[in-house]
């Protein structure tokens, strides 16, 4: 009987230690959120982890240079509440002259892109 007791004890110890064995980290999901502003008409584009693309035209009644960026910030806060974190942010501004109307100012396109991650 004394020789049979260590075998169940070792089996229980092995099972308990296996329960605390580190598990593989879940694979992260990524989403892209970007705001394109051309000729004062901003569009919010969201690309989900499944590849679904949704576009939303931003409309506001407030005045000021940052009126649409406030709506973008509200959307980012909603996504953060759902567990998303901003991994990377990039802004670009592209100026394209209008060759048919050279006296008019160039077309300026501003883009703010956010890469979001959820684990």
URZIWO-V584786 format. One record per residue. N is the residue number from 1. OMEGA is omega in whole degrees, 0 to 359 (NA if undefined). Layout:
n=N omega=OMEGA
n=N omega=OMEGA
This chain:
n=1 omega=181
n=2 omega=181
n=3 omega=181
n=4 omega=182
n=5 omega=181
n=6 omega=183
n=7 omega=177
n=8 omega=179
n=9 omega=178
n=10 omega=178
n=11 omega=178
n=12 omega=178
n=13 omega=178
n=14 omega=180
n=15 omega=180
n=16 omega=181
n=17 omega=178
n=18 omega=179
n=19 omega=181
n=20 omega=179
n=21 omega=183
n=22 omega=179
n=23 omega=178
n=24 omega=179
n=25 omega=179
n=26 omega=179
n=27 omega=182
n=28 omega=174
n=29 omega=180
n=30 omega=178
n=31 omega=178
n=32 omega=178
n=33 omega=181
n=34 omega=178
n=35 omega=177
n=36 omega=179
n=37 omega=179
n=38 omega=179
n=39 omega=177
n=40 omega=180
n=41 omega=182
n=42 omega=178
n=43 omega=177
n=44 omega=182
n=45 omega=179
n=46 omega=177
n=47 omega=185
n=48 omega=178
n=49 omega=179
n=50 omega=179
n=51 omega=179
n=52 omega=182
n=53 omega=176
n=54 omega=178
n=55 omega=180
n=56 omega=177
n=57 omega=182
n=58 omega=179
n=59 omega=178
n=60 omega=179
n=61 omega=181
n=62 omega=179
n=63 omega=178
n=64 omega=185
n=65 omega=187
n=66 omega=185
n=67 omega=181
n=68 omega=177
n=69 omega=176
n=70 omega=178
n=71 omega=176
n=72 omega=179
n=73 omega=176
n=74 omega=179
n=75 omega=177
n=76 omega=178
n=77 omega=176
n=78 omega=180
n=79 omega=178
n=80 omega=177
n=81 omega=178
n=82 omega=176
n=83 omega=180
n=84 omega=175
n=85 omega=179
n=86 omega=180
n=87 omega=184
n=88 omega=178
n=89 omega=181
n=90 omega=175
n=91 omega=177
n=92 omega=176
n=93 omega=182
n=94 omega=180
n=95 omega=181
n=96 omega=179
n=97 omega=178
n=98 omega=185
n=99 omega=179
n=100 omega=180
n=101 omega=186
n=102 omega=180
n=103 omega=178
n=104 omega=179
n=105 omega=180
n=106 omega=175
n=107 omega=181
n=108 omega=178
n=109 omega=178
n=110 omega=180
n=111 omega=172
n=112 omega=183
n=113 omega=179
n=114 omega=173
n=115 omega=183
n=116 omega=181
n=117 omega=174
n=118 omega=179
n=119 omega=NA
